[in-house]
Amino acid sequence: MLSAASMLGGQKQIASLCAVSISAVNQWCIGIRPVPEKHCKKIEKALAGKIACEELRPGGMWRRIPSNSWPYPEGEPLIDPELTGD
């Protein structure tokens, strides 16, 4: 997450992108809390796919669907409810 913050210009920019506090982003960066799934996709897209959701929030709950409009070559990320137990 620190790499993502650096690439986007700092924690303040990620906080603005995700509409959360800088404190929340800092907790993600230092590992106190994981990056919430709902923000991973925004961050991946803002980074043009340079850091994938699977790296921001590991855990195997992600699936990819082909998408020419998504910057990550394997497609757009989706949370698979079958893998999360929801």
C-alpha positions as CSV (number, residue, x, y, z in Angstrom):
1,M,0.0,0.0,0.0
2,L,2.9,2.3,0.6
3,S,3.9,1.9,-3.0
4,A,0.4,2.8,-4.2
5,A,0.4,5.9,-2.0
6,S,3.8,6.9,-3.4
7,M,2.7,6.4,-7.0
8,L,-0.4,8.5,-6.5
9,G,1.3,11.3,-4.8
10,G,0.8,10.5,-1.1
11,Q,-1.7,9.3,1.4
12,K,-3.8,12.5,1.1
13,Q,-4.5,11.7,-2.6
14,I,-5.6,8.1,-1.7
15,A,-7.8,9.5,1.1
16,S,-9.4,11.9,-1.4
17,L,-9.9,9.2,-4.1
18,C,-11.6,6.8,-1.6
19,A,-13.4,9.6,0.4
20,V,-11.8,8.5,3.7
21,S,-9.6,10.1,6.3
22,I,-5.9,10.3,5.9
23,S,-5.7,8.4,9.2
24,A,-7.6,5.5,7.6
25,V,-5.1,5.4,4.7
26,N,-2.2,5.6,7.1
27,Q,-3.6,2.5,8.9
28,W,-3.8,0.7,5.6
29,C,-0.2,1.7,4.8
30,I,1.3,0.5,8.0
31,G,-0.8,-2.7,8.2
32,I,-3.0,-1.9,11.1
33,R,-6.1,-2.5,8.9
34,P,-6.4,-4.0,5.5
35,V,-7.5,-1.9,2.6
36,P,-11.3,-2.4,2.3
37,E,-12.3,-4.3,-0.8
38,K,-14.6,-1.5,-2.0
39,H,-11.6,0.8,-2.3
40,C,-9.2,-1.6,-4.0
41,K,-10.8,-1.3,-7.4
42,K,-10.6,2.5,-7.3
43,I,-6.9,2.4,-6.4
44,E,-6.1,-0.1,-9.0
45,K,-7.8,1.9,-11.7
46,A,-6.2,5.2,-10.6
47,L,-2.8,3.4,-10.8
48,A,-3.6,2.2,-14.4
49,G,-3.3,-1.4,-13.2
50,K,0.3,-1.1,-11.9
51,I,-0.8,-2.5,-8.5
52,A,-3.6,-5.1,-8.6
53,C,-6.4,-5.5,-6.2
54,E,-5.0,-8.9,-5.3
55,E,-1.8,-7.1,-4.0
56,L,-3.8,-4.4,-2.2
57,R,-6.1,-6.9,-0.5
58,P,-4.7,-10.5,-0.7
59,G,-7.0,-13.3,0.2
60,G,-8.1,-15.0,-2.9
61,M,-11.6,-13.4,-3.0
62,W,-11.0,-11.7,-6.4
63,R,-12.1,-12.8,-9.8
64,R,-11.4,-11.1,-13.1
65,I,-13.7,-10.5,-16.0
66,P,-12.3,-9.6,-19.4
67,S,-12.6,-5.9,-20.1
68,N,-10.9,-3.8,-22.8
69,S,-11.6,-0.7,-20.8
70,W,-9.8,-1.8,-17.7
71,P,-6.1,-1.0,-17.4
72,Y,-5.0,-4.3,-15.8
73,P,-4.3,-6.9,-18.6
74,E,-6.2,-9.7,-16.9
75,G,-9.5,-7.7,-16.8
76,E,-11.7,-5.9,-14.3
77,P,-11.6,-7.2,-10.7
78,L,-14.8,-8.4,-8.9
79,I,-15.3,-9.8,-5.4
80,D,-16.6,-13.3,-5.8
81,P,-19.3,-13.9,-3.1
82,E,-18.7,-17.7,-3.4
83,L,-15.1,-17.1,-2.1
84,T,-16.1,-14.7,0.7
85,G,-19.0,-16.7,2.2
86,D,-21.5,-13.9,1.6
